[in-house]
Structures are given as structure tokens and as C-alpha cells.
Amino acid sequence: RALLDGETVHHDGKHFTVQDAKLWDLPETAPPIGVAVSGPRSCALAGRLADLVIATEPKAELLADFDRFGGTGKPRVGQLPVSYDPDR
């Protein structure tokens, strides 16, 4: 979100480091941020920080956890993986 607000971002984390990141051409309206969830920890993160949730499985408990952690009233998206192979 800081990047979308025009801020210069620095991050030195466990998995990656970012120095002086900045978006120069900001969108007129910031896009919604969605988080894909598959369990309680990701639901907690999405409930607190995301604008919408992306459920990776049709499990009611994912959305219940999302609501419990602050997601009530936020949009919900279901992921439906589809694969096509003409040889099968």
C-alpha cells in the first residue's frame, strides 16, 4: 500500500530485501489488494490487511476465519482451477 500511496519503500526481511522502491506512475485509483487463503494464518492476514479474499478451496471455514479476523463485509473471490488437455 505504501508504494501505491507514492511512498519510497525500504524492507529488509527474512525472505527478501527492497531498497528505494518507488512507483513513478501511480494509478488514479489504487487497485484492491487480494490475498489468497488456504488456512487460519493466511485468513488472519487477509482479514487484517486485504481488501478482498481469494479462497483457494470451497471450504466454509476459510471464509469464517476471514470474517473472524476482520474480513466481514469485504468481497470474496473463489478460485476454480481448470485444466484442459486435448490428449485426455
N, C-alpha and C positions, 0 to 999 in steps of 0.2 A: 504494500500500500504506500509505503514511503516513496518508492520510485514513481508511482502514479500521481503522487502529490507534488512531484517536481524536486524532491529532496535528493541529495547525493548520499549514497548508501555505502557503508563500510560494514563488513561482517567477517569475523574470524571465528568460525565454528568448528565443530567436531568433524564434519564431512566436507566442508568447502570454505574457501576464503574469497571475499569480494572486496576490492579496493576501488574507491571512487567511481562506483557505478551511477549512471545518471541517464534518464530518458530525456532526450533533447526535444523530440516532437511528441508532446503529450496529447492524448486523445481529448476531445471536448468533454466527453463523459467517461469516467473510469469504468472499465468493464467489470461485471460482477466476478468475484473470486469464488470458485467452487472447489470443494475438497472431496475426493473420492474416499469413501469409508468402507471398512471391512470388519471393524471390531470396536470395542469400547474406547480405546485410546484415540483412534482416528475420529470417532464420533465426538469425543470431548474437544478435540482440536477444532473440528468443523463447527461445532455448536458455538464455541467462543469466538472464532476468527473469520469464518467463511460467510459469504453472502448466500450461498446455496450448498446443498449436499448432493453428492452423486453416489447412490447406493450401488455397490458392485454385485450385490446378490439380492434376491427378493426376500429379505428377512425383515419381519416387522420389528425385531429388537434393534436393528440398526437405526431406524427412524425414532424409536422410543428413546434410545440413548442420545441421539442427536437433539431431540426435544429437551431431554433432561439436562443437557449441558448448554442450553441457551438457544437452540435452533427453532423453537416454536414459532410458527408463522413464516419461516423462511422457505423459499422454494425448494422442491425436491426433484431430483432427476434420477431416473432408473437407467442403469447401464444394461444393454442387451447385446451381448457378444454374438455376432453372426459370422459364420464361415461358409464359404462356397468353394467347392472343388468339382470341376466338370468331370473328373475321372471317378467320382464316387457316387 
